[in-house]
Amino acid sequence: MVLVQANVLDSTHLELATPIRTGRGGKVFVVITDPAIVDSERKQWLDGASEMLRNAYGDSEPEYTPSMVRESNPDYGA
């Protein structure tokens, strides 16, 4: 699936912001979204993700020292 922004030229024509790999006569599906709704949903998702990160890495998270590591990862820092 490819997501491409387009400007509406008139009721039957769109101008794509970037080219797509579909030849003349190819079929595409177009989904019309209200930018305000998309922005609102994105903000809600980002707010939820931020809250989860705050919970995972908050002040109550203990400090781990190298001596607490039971098995080192040989690929770490590679």
N, C-alpha and C positions, 0 to 999 in steps of 0.2 A: 504494500500500500504506500502511496506517495501522497503527501499533503502539500498542496500548492495554493498560494493565495492568488486571487484574481480580482480585477476591477470590473465592475459591470459597465459595459459600454451602452447597451440598451437592453430591452426585455428579452432579446434572443442571442446576444453576443457578450462574451467575456474576453478580457485581455489577461492572460496568465502572467504572473510576476516572473516566473522562470519557465523555460521550455520543458516539455515532457516527452518521453520516448514512446509516443503513440503516433502512428502514421495516419495519413488522411483516411477517413472512413472508420478509424478505430473507435472503440466504445469506451467511454469513461462514465463514472457516476459522479454526480455533483450533489453535495450536501450544503444547503444554505443554513448558515448559523448567524445569530445576532451577536456581533462583537461584544456587546455589553454582557450577555449571558456567558459567553466564553471567558471573558475577563473575570466575572464573578465566580465561576466555577474554578478557575485557575487560582484565584485568591483563596478560596476555601480550601483547596488541595494544599497550597503552600502553607497556609496557617496550620492545618492539621499535621503536616510533615514537620513543621517547626516545633510544634508542641511535643510530638513524639521524640524529636531529637533532644529537646530540653529535658524530657523525662529520662531519657537514656543517659545523658551526659550532665545531669544536674549536680548540684552541690552535694547531694546525698550519695553520689557515686564514689566508691572507695578508691584510694590511690593504690595502684599496683606497682610493686617493685620488681626488678629483675630476679631477685631471689625467690619470688613467688611463681615463676614460670617453671612448669614441670617438664615440658618438652618444647625445645626451641624449634622454630620454623627455619629450615636451612635455606629457603628461598627468600626470606625476609631481607629486604635491602638489596636484592639482586637486580 
